[in-house]
Amino acid sequence: MHKFSGRTFFGLLLVALCSSSFSAHAQRLPQTVHPEHYRLRLTPDLAKATFEGEEEIDVLLDDSTDAITLNAAEIKFHDVTTDVDGRSLKAEVSEDTDKEQATFHFLRSLPKGRITLHVNYSGILNDQLRGFYLSKTAKRNYAVTQFEPTDARRAFPSFDEPAYKATFDVSLTVDKNDTAISNTNIVSDKPGPVIGQHTIRFATTPKMSTYLVAFLVGDFQCVSGSSDGVPIRSCATPDKVQYSQFALEAAEFVLHYYDTYFGIKYPMPKLDMIALPDFEAGAMENFGAITYRETDLLINEKTATINAKRNVGLVVAHEMAHQWFGDMVTMQWWNNLWLNEGFASWMENKPIAAWHPEWNIHQQVAATLQSTLNLDAQRTTRTIRAEADTPDQINEMFDGITYDKGSAILLMMENYEGEETFRQGVHNYLQAHMYGNATAEDFWGAQTAISHKPIDKIMANFIAQPGVPMLSFAAPQSGSVQVSQHRFFLSPEMKATEQSWLIPVCVKSADGKAQCDVLSGQNGSVKVPDAPLFFADAEGKGYYRSAYTPEVFHSIVANMEQKLTPAERISVLGDEWARVQANQASVADYLDLAASVKDDTNAPVMKLALGNVSAIQAQIAATPQEQQAIADWVRKNFKPALDRLGQPSAQDSSEKRELRAELFQALGESGRDQQVLAEAKKLAEAYQANSDSVEPTLGRAALAVAVYGGDGALFDQLQKTSETSPDPVVQEGALHLLAQFQDPALAKRSLEYAASGKVRNQDAVFQFTAALRSPGTRELAWDYVQQNWDKVKAQLTTMAGGRLVGAAGSFCSADKRDAVLQFFSTHPVHASANALERAKNNMNDCIDLRASQEPKLKEWIAKQ
């Protein structure tokens, strides 16, 4: 599943929040009944938003029993029977709604061995974007599924835990004008059982977990292709199928790449990718039938920005990686969710970097690593592998620690082992557990065996320990360097702990490659190759922060542009900004460092450098005069770089287009450059009138700048685009821009629109969170959320609440911190305990950052 933002637990407020939620006790099924095969026959009624279900489950009983417990939610049972000794036994059904379980009680003991459960039931097609639910367009309803992590039980009674793998036969009876898609290929399509319907039956699936089952009903249309003999389709509603081709081409390239990389052929008979109008996650890796939010699959290649194309490619590659990692080989339980999501997040970059090398995927990975290190260096974080028993706890596992830290640890291990050795370890792991379940120990055992390195010990350190190591390097001497390590916190209030890791430290060698050695203990040494420059994060792939002696650091800065790669420059910028937040370096030092890359030609380097300057302007600069001084500095240092790029040309490389857009947007938003502001208004008008008239990446940046000072006419135009554009990317982009208007009246209009029910639930939360994160609209948005809580809460889907709560943590004052905590303690939000703790930490950290760094900023301004 494509990712959500990170969250963490904390003390007393956790108790308050959980009091109205699921029981904190484990909700696991008994381990004595094992499903082997499901036969599902479903008849959805899209007009009434209901469905009828007939189910047979072949199960194996470890011992004789008179009761069988499985998962069920929002299910109405009509009849449950089984056959024993030629007699049909009827069961009474008792339900535990808190545990989402149903128990079938039989009048006599069932014998040990195999039996078949027969279940007739009905359910609802809900509007919560989970389970079997309704997705709607202006013209009609669709019946679609989203089962991860614990919602297959809303579509069919099941043993809804990942270790209970079984095979599935699915049949769907639908309207004669509709089609159906499921995990496998269609094996029969017959009229009936009543006039006006037809029944579609699908081939038996491989063994798989319940959360990977999918079935979709409607008038979907598809474009078709193939790769390595596997049929591939990219599907959408009829009005949007013309935007499916780009994703199809991505999937064709990615499937062949994965077949080659894994050394194991794609494990299903076909691959369907289906864009859904209503879909909460970015995408979902259902085995052989991947579902997507429309903006993550459908794209107009001629008018899309480079970032939009890159996003579609990466999401397609992420979900396809799951077909091996997660679907074919599945984690034993949700505490090892990173085995699914960390792997897919790491793997997605490889095929897309090979497909479009000009997209600078490796630099994007380096930039993501910086945000992950900051997430994990907060006052409260969690281990990658963490306990998760209830549905709420499991839902909160879908965060930045699971996805991005899991991915970062794999990246570091691959860098240490070498790409080919690591690839062989991946192959061996998958081969050993095909169509089964696995644990973290299984994976790192395979890597240890192939590499003959202490991978098991290193990974156990990083999987089981929270936080980020800070490595302090002495000056290198005689082929080695002394290193001390401690746990790093962004908050200066948090004292360094004596926690330590076993860490592969990769130092840049004379030929520009990485030479790695393992650091152990609080104090130690690592080998250093002969090289003209000492730099201890070769390729920018280490999961640690680095601190150097002043002399070594000055040498690194002086040689950044000549001797460090773009990914390594990103590492240096990230380390220094982290040290500023921890009050271990001055804001002046960071601004000087950012100025040293003002002529860098790599867009991700520029984006990180200027993004942190924007954070200084928003979080440290407390007065309009201080904010203006930073704006003046941005113009002085970065306007010449924009001018040198000149006017856009059809011959511009992707790199040049993205760099121009980054500089343009930063000079407009942070620099408030009058020439850029005027140009943004002109470009935005032209781009809105005819998207072909402006280079798309620059056009999108111009619109983002224009809305800051935009008027009601621009707001109306964007709202109309969001409601009428057939292009999902353009439609969602316009909607998101509505949340960026700074005029109070227009900002309020955006919030009211989001709460009106006219915006899809999956998108409404962005309008609230964007307004809460923007310094110019934060107060207004917070007042609106409090005063209109019932309307706002009604728009929040299962996982969206945590994002809203997290965005409320953008304030930088004690009174607002207390108000946010008080409000959400009395207005609990589903699955958001982690998010509220992070919000509290973010506000405390911002208060501390301003207190420690604003005096230093004033000194810097005086010298300017």
Residue, then its C-alpha position, 0 to 999 in steps of 0.5 A: m500500500h502506498k504510504f501515509s504520514g508517521r505517528t507515535f504513541f504517548g502516555l496519558l492522552l493515549v489512554a484517553l484516545c483509546s477509551s472510545s476505540f478498540s480494546a487494547h487487548a490482543q484481538r488475535l484468533p485462536q490458533t487451532v483452525h486453519p483455512e485452506h480454501y474459500r469459495l466466494r459467490l457475491t451479488p452486489d446491488l449497487a443501487k441499494a448499496t448492499f450485497e448478498g454472499e454465499e461462502e464455503i471455507d475448507v478448514l483444518l481443525d487441529d482438535s475436535t471442537d464445538a465452536i469456530t471463531l473467525n473475523a466478521a464486521e458489518i455482516k448479517f448472518h443468515d445461515v451457517t452449517t457444516d456436514v459431519d458424517g453425512r449430516s448437516l449441522k447448523a450453527e448458532v452465531s454469536e458476535d463480538t463487535d469490539k473484537e470484530q469476531a464471530t463464533f459459530h457454535f455447533l450442537r455437537s463436537l466437530p471432529k479433528g481434521r478437514i470440514t467445510l463451513h457453509v455461510n449465507y450472509s449479507g453486507i453493506l457497500n459502505d461509504q468509508l473507503r474500506g472493506f467492500y464499498l461504494s465508489k462514485t462518479a457523477k454518472r454511476n456507482y462502482a463496488v470496489t474493495q480495500f481490505e488491508p489491513t483488517d477489512a476483508r472481514r467486512a466483505f466475507p467472514s474470514f480468518d483475517e490475519p496474514a498468516y492464514k493463507a488460503t486459495f480462493d475461488v471468486s464468482l461475482t453476479v453483476d448487472k449485464n452491462d457491467t464487468a468484474i475484475s478480481n485477482t485472477n483471470i476470468v474462466s467463465d462468464k454466463p448469463g443469470p441466474v436471473i434476467g439482466q445479470h451475468t455471473i463471472r467466475f475467476a480462476t483459483t488463486p495461489k495461496m494468499s492472505t485475505y487482505l490481498v483479495a480484491f473484486l471490483v464491479g462496474d463499467f471499467q475500460c482498459v488498455s492492454g499490453s504485456s511483458d514477459g508473456v504476462p497480459i497487463r491491463s491499465c483500467a479506469t472509468p470510461d471517461k478517463v481510460q485515455y490517461s492509462q497508457f503511461a502507467l501501462e508502459a511503466a508496468e511493462f518495463v517494471l515487470h521485466y526488470y523485476d523478473t530479471y532482478f528477483g530471478i523469480k517470474y511474476p507469480m500471477p497469470k495476469l496483472d490488472m491495474i485499476a484506477l478508482p474514483d474514491f480511494e483513500a490510500g495511494a494504491m493497494e497491492n492486491f495480488g494480480a489486481i492492483t488498485y490506485r487512486e486515480t492521480d497515482l495511475l492516470i496521467n496525460e503525458k503531454t501536459a504532466t509535470i516531471n514530478a507527476k510522471r515520476n510519481v506514477g512510475l514510482v507508485v506502479a513500481h512500489e505496488m508491483a514490487h509487492q507482488w513478490f514482497g508481501d503477496m507471494v512472501t508475506m510477513q507473519w504478522w503486522n509487527n513485521l509490516w516493514l517486510n512488505e512496505g520497507f522492501a517495496s519502498w526501497m525496491e520501487n526506485k530501482p526500475i524507475a531509475a533504469w527506465h528514466p535515468e534523467w529523473n534523478i531517482h537516486q537524489q530523490v532517495a537521498a532527500t527522502l532519507q533526510s526527512t526520515l532521519n528527522l522523523d526518527a530523531q524526534r523525542t518520541t519515535r518507535t522501533i521498525r518492528a513494533e507490537a500491533d494487535t488491535p485494528d487501530q494499532i495496526n493502522e498506525m503502523f502505516d507510517g514513515i518508520t515502516y516505509d521510509k526507515g525500513s527502506a533506508i536500512l535496506l539501502m544502507m545494507e545493500n551499500y555495505e554488502g554490494e548490489e549483486t550480493f544483496r540481490q542474491g540474498v533477496h532471491n534466496y529469501l524469496q525462493a525459500h518462502m514462496y507463497g508462505n510467510a516470513t519474519a525479519e530473521d528469515f530475511w537477514g539470515a539469508q543476507t548473512a549466509i550469502s554475504h558472510k558479513p554480520i548482517d543479522k547483528i546489524m539489522a537486529n540493531f536497527i530493527a529493534q532499536p528506535g532513533v538515529p545514531m550521531l557519529s562524531f569523527a575525529a581527524p583521520q590519522s594513519g589509515s583510520v579515524q576515531v568515532s564516538q556514537h550516541r543517539f541523536f535528538l532534534s530537540p536540544e532538551m533531550k539529552a544524548t543517550e548512551q545507546s549504540w548501534l552496530i553500523p556499517v560506515c562507508v567512507k569515500s575513497a580516492d576513486g569516488k567509491a564507498q569503502c565500508d567498515v563496521l563500527s561497534g560500541q560507544n567509541g571505536s574506529v573505522k578504516v579510512p582509505d587514502a583520499p583527497l577528502f575525508f567524507a564519512d557518508a559515501e553515496g549518502k546512504g548511511y542511516y546516521r548523522s555525521a559531525y566532523t572537526p571544524e577543519v574537516f567540515h570546512s574542507i568538506v564545504a569547500n569541496m562540496e561542488q567539486k568532489l561530492t556527488p549530489a546525493e552526498r551534498i544532500s547528506v551534508l545539507g541534511d546533517e547541518w540543518a539537523r544540528v541547527q535544530a538540535n542547537q549544535a550549530s548556528v542558523a548562520d552556519y546553515l545559511d552560509l552552507a546553503a549559499s555555497v550551493k547556490d549555483d548547484t545544477n541539481a534540482p533535489v539539492m536546491k530543493l532541500a537547501l531552499g526548503n530548509v531556508s523556508a523552514i527558517q523563515a517560518q519557524i525561527a524568524a519571529t518578526p516581519q523584519e526577520q522574515q523580510a531579511i531572509a527574503d532579501w538574502v534569498r533574492k540576492n543569492f539565488k536570483p542570478a541562478l534563475d536568470r542564468l537558466g534563461q527562458p524555457s525551451a523545448q530542448d531543456s533537459s528534465e534536470k533544467r526544467e525542475l531546477r528552474a521550477e524550484l528556483f522560481q517557486a522559492l524566489g516567489e514564495s520565500g524571496r517575494d521577488q517582484q519580477v517573479l511574482a509578476e511573471a507567476k501571475k502571467l504564466a498562471e493565467a496562460y497555463q490555466a487558459n491553455s496548459d500546452s502554452v506553458e512548460p508543465t513543471l514551470g506552469r505548476a510552480a507558477l500557479a503555486v506562487a500565484v495563489y499566495g496573492g491570488d484573488g477571487a477570480l483565480f479561486d473561482q477558476l481553480q475551483k471550476t477546474s477541480e470540478t470539471s477537468p477530466d484529467p485527474v492530476v489537473q483536477e486534484g492539483a487545482l483542488h489542492l491549490l485552493a488550500q494555498f490562498q492566503d487571503p482570509a476570505l478565500a482561505k475560509r472558502s476553501l475550508e468550507y468547500a472541503a467540509s461541504g461534502k462536495v469534495r471526495n473524502q480522500d481529498a478533503v483532509f488535504q484542504f484542512t492539513a494544508a491550511l493548518r501547515s501554512p503560517g498565513t492561514r494556520e490560526l484561521a484554519w484551527d479556529y474553523v476546525q474547532q468551531n465546525w468539528d462535526k462537519v470536519k470529522a465527517q470528512l475523515t476516513t479511517m487513516a485521515g484523522g491522524r494526518l489532520v491531528g499531525a497538521a495541527g502540530s504546526f504551531c510554535s507557541a505554548d498556548k496553541r500547543d496546550a489548546v491543540l492537546q486539550f481539544f483532541s483529548t476531548h474530541p478523540v480521532h480514530a487511530s491518531a494517538n501517535a499523530l497527537e504525540r508527534a504534534k506535541n513534539n513538533m510544537n515543543d521543538c519549534i518553541d525550543l528552536r525559535a528560542s535557541q536560534e532567533p538570537k543567532l538569526k538576529e546577529w546574522i541579519a545585523k552582519q548582512 
